[in-house]
Amino acid sequence: MAKCDEGYQCDVCGEYVHRMTDSDLYLRFIIGEVPATALLSAAERHIRCNPTLAQFIRDEAFEPVQVEGPFSRDELDPVDVARREELVTRGWKRLQEVRQLGISVSEYPLPEFCRQD
């Protein structure tokens, strides 16, 4: 089996990220925070192992994550929180569906982040 089919080791908990749907790296790619060129070299982690991002996912299918301290969504500007929740939640939903869509990796990002070269 190819390494990419086995998953990559989470740089936070040390366990393998076996499913793309649990990948913080691919979520950040989908929402425009990671370029495609970094997908093979950037550190991987589970979405829940990056609570400062995971706290913005608002969906019944995703158990909420609470962050304490200065990076908590409760400490941030409510307008910025609403924008971030909308983006990250749309990205998470997209991540849950991309494998079934039969599209290329370059088409994974949300429409506003797809490169039109």
NORPE-V693655 format. One record per backbone hydrogen bond with DSSP energy under -0.5 kcal/mol. NH is the residue of the N-H (numbers start at 1). CO is the residue of the C=O. If there is no record, write none. Layout:
# NORPE-V693655
nh	co
NH	CO
NH	CO
This chain:
# NORPE-V693655
nh	co
5	2
6	2
6	3
7	3
8	17
10	15
11	44
14	10
17	8
18	16
22	19
23	20
24	22
24	45
25	45
27	23
28	24
29	25
30	26
31	27
32	29
33	28
34	28
38	35
39	36
41	38
42	38
44	9
47	22
49	46
50	47
53	50
54	50
55	51
56	53
57	54
58	56
59	57
62	59
63	61
72	69
75	72
76	73
81	77
82	78
83	79
84	80
85	81
86	82
87	83
88	84
89	85
90	86
91	87
92	88
93	89
94	90
95	91
96	92
97	93
97	94
98	94
100	97
101	97
101	98
102	98
102	99
103	98
107	104
108	105
110	30
113	110
114	110
114	111
117	115
